Amino acid sequence: MDISTLFSLKNEQSELKVDLNGGRIVELKLKNRLILGAYDRLDGKKGSTHLCLPNFQDEGENFGLPFHGPARNSLWTLVSSPPNSLEIEYLLKDFANYPANLKTTQIFTLSPSWFSQSILIENIGTKTAPLNLAAHYYWDTPNSWKGLLINNQKTTEKVIDNGIVELKDKNEIVFPGQKPIILQQQGFAMAKLWTTATPDKKQFDHSFVCIEPLRGIDRFFGSAESLLQPKQKLTADLKISLL
């Protein structure tokens, strides 16, 4: 990690670290509790929280877009860094066969007891294009994710099977042996659950679990609902707090 691209926010016992390389959250602590982290995955890759755009997974293959889109592996620009908030920006322009030019802004805000992430995506080009968005959150699970509850729903099997859960505006997440986390959101319909595993699924990573808020899946990308017109903007918001 390049130290020159790493920026931190601190507010009493809470701390946020953001890397401009990929526009990634590499660490979020609330009241000294690690919420989001960076992990050496079972498959040999390094995992940390990032945005997936303009596509999720391989749905953008026909446009020449990489898996989860190029934003997570691109250098973002620092816009401003006041004491308790951080704003960064990324311009997707003339990428492969993707027809739109997109300007994406992330604004991170940290208080002593909560964290928020506001996302603004604007089509600054002249062509309409499909747009998906996911916030690929790597949640810390020091006692494993087995027994994970989301809105009182048991989700262990969904983690194992890379399943989907519906998201409400306000969601309660309970990791084994820990106090609940509240995830509030606007702009996402669901979340994908998973963690890395061996091909035979006999061994899993248990130090983290991915709970990824997501606009849509399967045939969403390319549908009328996914299209972003020229000059049109898309906003999404996430807020994490502790009970």
C-alpha positions as semicolon CSV with decimal commas, in nm:
position;residue;x (nm);y (nm);z (nm)
1;M;0,000;0,000;0,000
2;D;0,132;0,342;-0,101
3;I;0,132;0,562;0,211
4;S;0,099;0,874;-0,005
5;T;-0,244;0,760;-0,124
6;L;-0,374;0,670;0,224
7;F;-0,593;0,917;0,415
8;S;-0,736;0,885;0,765
9;L;-1,018;1,036;0,966
10;K;-1,026;1,015;1,346
11;N;-1,305;1,110;1,581
12;E;-1,252;1,012;1,944
13;Q;-1,236;0,628;1,947
14;S;-1,344;0,590;1,584
15;E;-1,113;0,581;1,282
16;L;-1,143;0,548;0,904
17;K;-0,864;0,476;0,655
18;V;-0,924;0,525;0,282
19;D;-0,682;0,442;0,001
20;L;-0,709;0,645;-0,321
21;N;-0,585;0,335;-0,504
22;G;-0,923;0,182;-0,578
23;G;-1,112;0,433;-0,362
24;R;-1,106;0,164;-0,095
25;I;-1,193;0,158;0,272
26;V;-0,903;-0,034;0,422
27;E;-1,017;0,006;0,782
28;L;-1,318;0,131;0,975
29;K;-1,330;0,129;1,353
30;L;-1,623;0,252;1,560
31;K;-1,568;0,293;1,933
32;N;-1,245;0,090;1,895
33;R;-1,433;-0,200;1,736
34;L;-1,308;-0,309;1,394
35;I;-1,605;-0,305;1,153
36;L;-1,448;-0,319;0,805
37;G;-1,096;-0,438;0,737
38;A;-0,837;-0,564;0,487
39;Y;-0,775;-0,937;0,469
40;D;-0,539;-1,192;0,315
41;R;-0,793;-1,420;0,149
42;L;-0,785;-1,795;0,121
43;D;-0,747;-1,764;-0,258
44;G;-0,429;-1,558;-0,219
45;K;-0,588;-1,222;-0,299
46;K;-0,605;-0,918;-0,073
47;G;-0,959;-0,807;0,009
48;S;-1,084;-0,468;0,122
49;T;-1,402;-0,263;0,084
50;H;-1,461;-0,102;-0,257
51;L;-1,732;0,003;-0,501
52;C;-1,831;-0,217;-0,795
53;L;-1,929;0,004;-1,091
54;P;-2,053;0,039;-1,356
55;N;-2,103;-0,336;-1,342
56;F;-2,128;-0,612;-1,083
57;Q;-1,941;-0,938;-1,132
58;D;-1,901;-1,023;-1,504
59;E;-2,222;-0,866;-1,637
60;G;-2,023;-0,598;-1,824
61;E;-1,822;-0,849;-2,025
62;N;-1,987;-0,751;-2,357
63;F;-1,866;-0,393;-2,303
64;G;-1,510;-0,502;-2,225
65;L;-1,552;-0,413;-1,857
66;P;-1,349;-0,610;-1,600
67;F;-1,508;-0,814;-1,322
68;H;-1,674;-0,570;-1,076
69;G;-1,578;-0,278;-1,300
70;P;-1,257;-0,073;-1,325
71;A;-1,319;0,172;-1,037
72;R;-1,188;-0,063;-0,768
73;N;-0,846;-0,084;-0,936
74;S;-0,815;0,278;-1,047
75;L;-0,660;0,580;-0,881
76;W;-0,916;0,818;-0,731
77;T;-0,860;1,191;-0,683
78;L;-0,875;1,363;-0,346
79;V;-1,130;1,648;-0,361
80;S;-1,133;1,760;0,001
81;S;-1,036;1,636;0,345
82;P;-1,199;1,839;0,625
83;P;-1,152;1,716;0,984
84;N;-1,433;1,459;0,992
85;S;-1,515;1,395;0,627
86;L;-1,332;1,296;0,312
87;E;-1,437;1,343;-0,051
88;I;-1,282;1,155;-0,343
89;E;-1,364;1,136;-0,714
90;Y;-1,316;0,900;-1,008
91;L;-1,378;0,963;-1,378
92;L;-1,460;0,667;-1,601
93;K;-1,405;0,793;-1,956
94;D;-1,385;0,614;-2,289
95;F;-1,339;0,274;-2,128
96;A;-1,345;-0,012;-2,382
97;N;-1,694;-0,032;-2,540
98;Y;-1,884;0,113;-2,246
99;P;-2,089;0,402;-2,392
100;A;-2,105;0,646;-2,098
101;N;-1,858;0,876;-1,928
102;L;-1,923;0,861;-1,555
103;K;-1,808;1,085;-1,273
104;T;-1,831;0,916;-0,934
105;T;-1,793;1,090;-0,600
106;Q;-1,762;0,925;-0,259
107;I;-1,806;1,129;0,057
108;F;-1,706;0,958;0,383
109;T;-1,813;1,105;0,716
110;L;-1,706;0,983;1,059
111;S;-1,857;1,063;1,398
112;P;-1,765;0,907;1,735
113;S;-2,042;0,648;1,697
114;W;-2,133;0,622;1,328
115;F;-1,990;0,625;0,975
116;S;-2,159;0,724;0,650
117;Q;-2,072;0,683;0,283
118;S;-2,253;0,892;0,021
119;I;-2,214;0,796;-0,346
120;L;-2,299;1,020;-0,642
121;I;-2,265;0,897;-1,001
122;E;-2,330;1,133;-1,292
123;N;-2,341;1,051;-1,663
124;I;-2,138;1,341;-1,802
125;G;-2,132;1,199;-2,155
126;T;-2,383;1,203;-2,439
127;K;-2,489;0,839;-2,447
128;T;-2,726;0,632;-2,232
129;A;-2,568;0,334;-2,057
130;P;-2,656;0,059;-1,809
131;L;-2,534;0,118;-1,456
132;N;-2,514;-0,118;-1,163
133;L;-2,363;-0,038;-0,826
134;A;-2,251;-0,248;-0,533
135;A;-2,068;-0,158;-0,214
136;H;-1,839;-0,455;-0,158
137;Y;-1,806;-0,439;0,221
138;Y;-1,559;-0,667;0,400
139;W;-1,703;-0,704;0,751
140;D;-1,478;-0,818;1,035
141;T;-1,592;-1,144;1,199
142;P;-1,350;-1,233;1,482
143;N;-1,582;-1,512;1,601
144;S;-1,663;-1,634;1,247
145;W;-1,979;-1,559;1,047
146;K;-2,147;-1,886;1,142
147;G;-2,468;-1,784;1,315
148;L;-2,485;-1,447;1,138
149;L;-2,827;-1,280;1,164
150;I;-2,956;-1,011;0,930
151;N;-3,289;-0,867;1,038
152;N;-3,335;-1,175;1,262
153;Q;-3,289;-1,402;0,961
154;K;-3,032;-1,682;0,986
155;T;-2,793;-1,637;0,695
156;T;-2,511;-1,888;0,747
157;E;-2,622;-2,100;0,450
158;K;-2,650;-1,792;0,231
159;V;-2,285;-1,710;0,303
160;I;-2,187;-2,064;0,208
161;D;-2,398;-2,056;-0,111
162;N;-2,324;-1,695;-0,215
163;G;-2,687;-1,608;-0,155
164;I;-2,896;-1,290;-0,158
165;V;-3,092;-1,116;0,117
166;E;-3,333;-0,828;0,074
167;L;-3,234;-0,502;0,239
168;K;-3,460;-0,269;0,428
169;D;-3,396;0,101;0,479
170;K;-3,270;0,007;0,826
171;N;-3,109;-0,333;0,887
172;E;-2,978;-0,506;1,199
173;I;-2,667;-0,719;1,156
174;V;-2,556;-0,945;1,440
175;F;-2,225;-1,129;1,426
176;P;-2,169;-1,415;1,674
177;G;-2,063;-1,296;2,018
178;Q;-2,089;-0,925;1,932
179;K;-2,334;-0,642;1,980
180;P;-2,563;-0,556;1,686
181;I;-2,464;-0,325;1,402
182;I;-2,721;-0,105;1,229
183;L;-2,685;-0,061;0,852
184;Q;-2,906;0,209;0,704
185;Q;-2,917;0,245;0,328
186;Q;-3,079;0,419;0,036
187;G;-3,038;0,315;-0,326
188;F;-2,981;-0,058;-0,284
189;A;-3,236;-0,338;-0,315
190;M;-3,047;-0,637;-0,179
191;A;-2,715;-0,767;-0,050
192;K;-2,499;-1,053;-0,169
193;L;-2,337;-1,268;0,100
194;W;-2,021;-1,472;0,060
195;T;-1,667;-1,542;0,171
196;T;-1,378;-1,711;-0,001
197;A;-1,356;-2,089;0,007
198;T;-1,169;-2,378;-0,149
199;P;-1,337;-2,521;-0,463
200;D;-1,474;-2,816;-0,265
201;K;-1,608;-2,578;0,004
202;K;-1,437;-2,776;0,277
203;Q;-1,244;-2,471;0,398
204;F;-1,366;-2,113;0,433
205;D;-1,227;-1,778;0,540
206;H;-1,382;-1,702;0,879
207;S;-1,209;-1,375;0,968
208;F;-1,440;-1,176;0,741
209;V;-1,767;-1,199;0,554
210;C;-1,874;-0,995;0,253
211;I;-2,218;-0,837;0,281
212;E;-2,250;-0,636;-0,039
213;P;-2,538;-0,388;-0,084
214;L;-2,636;-0,411;-0,451
215;R;-2,877;-0,236;-0,690
216;G;-2,974;-0,548;-0,886
217;I;-2,858;-0,884;-1,013
218;D;-2,909;-1,129;-1,300
219;R;-3,093;-0,938;-1,574
220;F;-3,086;-0,599;-1,400
221;F;-2,783;-0,472;-1,594
222;G;-2,917;-0,361;-1,930
223;S;-3,278;-0,337;-1,817
224;A;-3,468;-0,009;-1,846
225;E;-3,432;0,038;-1,469
226;S;-3,053;0,026;-1,493
227;L;-3,014;0,288;-1,767
228;L;-2,852;0,620;-1,683
229;Q;-2,933;0,898;-1,928
230;P;-2,689;1,177;-2,020
231;K;-2,672;1,439;-1,742
232;Q;-2,869;1,206;-1,513
233;K;-2,741;1,139;-1,160
234;L;-2,766;0,839;-0,931
235;T;-2,728;0,870;-0,554
236;A;-2,687;0,604;-0,288
237;D;-2,613;0,626;0,083
238;L;-2,493;0,392;0,356
239;K;-2,463;0,449;0,728
240;I;-2,315;0,213;0,988
241;S;-2,375;0,261;1,359
242;L;-2,350;0,056;1,678
243;L;-2,632;-0,016;1,920
